Amino acid sequence: MILEPTAADHGLYEDTMARFDSAAQLLDIDRGLYKIMRYPMREVTVYLPILREDGQIEVFTGYRVQHSIARGPAKGGIRFSPDVNLDEVRALAAWMTIKCAVVNIPFGGAKGGVKCDPTQLTQRELERITRRYTAEILEILGPEKDVPAPDMNTNEQVMAWIMDTYSMHARQTVTAVVTGKPMSLGGSKGRREATGRGIMIMAQQAAKRFGMELKGAPVVIQGCGNVGGVSAQLLSRLGCKIVGISDIHGGIYNEKGLDVEALLKHVGDHRSLEGFEGEKVDNAALLELPCDILIPAAAAEQITPQNANQIKAKLICEGANGPTSLEADAILDKRGIAVIPDILANAGGVTVSYFEWVQDRMGYFWREDVVNERLEDVLVASFQEVADYTTRFNVNFRTAAYMLGIQRVVDTIKTRGIYA
């Protein structure tokens, strides 16, 4: 039985559900059917005893939430962070359900995480945590059940450990149990760059929609990892002027534009922006820099009621999950700042994860240009479908995206019926 969220649980999940509720009301969906969507299908909490390198035993807490499998296997990343909690994972799983529905790929939504600080763990300790976590949730994983992917502080290597652990228990190699794997283990070409490429595609579509000129347009990006760094690289190749970018330690600004290729090489060599030429700014100030396009591609809750009135961008493309708070959304909307929401803007990653899953299951792998072409096809079509909803219902892009995703999931539930 799924329990109502308690007062202690109130937070990101209930903020997410407020967005669900608003979209559902505009669609006038049957209340009973909507109730099924509003709560996760399954929540699992596991405790992981791990032998540390110093011989001490420590117990870590892990979660996996499957929000919906109505449209297909659950899909969602696994994150390692000291801030991981059930409320966050629950919200992210719900977002994944809608994200997959918005881009119309046959997955439901899930999310997982382990509460730990990877910076304080050795590689062997990370492997032990990953393998024990996988073993504890083994029964709910599988290519037809739940397909994890990398997320915050996890990567191709972590996915390789998950795939190997699952395969050892299955007594056969099962590459399709995770996506975001190394190429040698069935990964897809174009997967690492997919989220950043999706941001670039969304910026192109939004520019057409709102009559913006991309060539020479000043762009600010919070984050320079796979999402922010790739976004910066691809947008600069389109002629955009990347004037500000940051990492976890802070950012740099140059109103004349940064040399993105040199910057990314510097980050690759030094694992930090520190020492690269440019005016230093902190992450908070970076968001308020003058620009045409702002891409928050770092963490959740970065645009809040405290800074939303200081945002100078004309367009925001959300690269991170949940970078704009519920209250900030209303402020940005009132100010006429267009927001391409995370569930659309950063859906490139899950789309190419879907392609990877398909390739693993068929045992045939596509050229990178084919992957990129098919990604663009999916995202351009999805952008247009969301844009059509904005016109039809006179709503902003975030509300339209939630409406489209919820409608697709509810239609599926209605068609399948209720097993009782």
Steps between C-alpha positions, in 0.01 A plus 500: 500500500628848411478742788423870477819708530555606858585850620862389530496394134359831376745664266617443146249223434199703607629797298518266203150376566376860508613526138333167423177618664492829310546325165244230584237760593543674165453166324189416706625144548293240684595531867526127554738447209709797607537358852692209349751743351539714807671233711797276429439135422784373719754641744792294627743596777805281552785507750844412370770371739835578337850402613715815478866491405598562865320181606198680650145413402269786402132477406377718213137567405375448145169566325323400181161646413297376204236762433326339202537207262176564311678587173793258533792408728593755765792722394712732707844578630687404815676774697759487777483802730495584871176690431307207353167442677172326426310821428752604234510156338119481501476838323766412244324172421175687432686742273640205306151364438395831346829553316477163324137568410576850366754362252272199442746220573367171647627535856354586836684693769739397776791641697750365748779611724738418781562746782878528498778745422700363205784743569561320829498150345767304318429342162477157665253632757286653224499167320395316818214746559386472138505122495328462839234756402440313173472166679248641750263627227570223250143366495357827367771561236513363147464600133123447522465635857728791588800633308735733699740756352770737630402805701671730750845361595450177305643416160575232241712303748219487756263377228756233406506375861120490510484312170764250615332440839160445337656274235681287760170432677322436169780264391513672162615835365210745503617824343151657478456517879663845510575781256784750497751211493849498349500436125680169555205372706220598264488875546368726225693749298381851581368411846748709702427812295126438465368726778719793392408440136135501601547840668649633177207364297250654743678837484474487120129419510426761766692765304280432198188504715579830673673678212846500655826512305747237625804632316678727745244439776662522846455177697567425868533141620505383860699177498770376261471121531347272238189718471639853538830434326347330196228767482767771500701326230207436266338841548831677437531305173159639403638851549372570851730701728561314826560788742477316833546147629562340839591184684434401863768743625382808311490655157664735252355776286615680188247721324695465174467122515708212631721269293292188565739247348792634705279514809390138468859389444598690817222328696608163360861560602435658841153368590403857587443843347747643749779680317314559175501859379184700575320701766422282802136473611331270747223263394226722642622811315550299181124440470438876504745590222361679193432249221243386245507134603559359849567128542491382863673163461631432849259425784139535616345812654745754355242753383291596801272785615813670634667536159223453239443875471871552426514253210581694181468219243230504234494119481583228754576144387515271804789256475480382862204327663282746692727807487201737535285497812121506487483856631772623262306355207212738566737799518673412172167444329370838617815667372455340158818290512451186293604174671556176313451260793730219605250229401540618141832685484720230653316199352781433252673272751206269559418499129844367407482266800189361332700462178773317695243263653359430152846437355595265785181299457540467123877446510562756226658840558447824308748752369529819706349712224196270498464533878522880479258520209241285679548701820429821313190347340359404840579829672380728221170310483463516879574873508232561241246288688564697819486827307162395359373448855618849600286645221202273553475558874667843525759377751878523533739230383538330839128462553455386139771235537340365818160497331632306200684247717214449744249460217711226339547308824134527603385392152722192533363417846144546377555273199672229705233512772534436872604151612311419818 
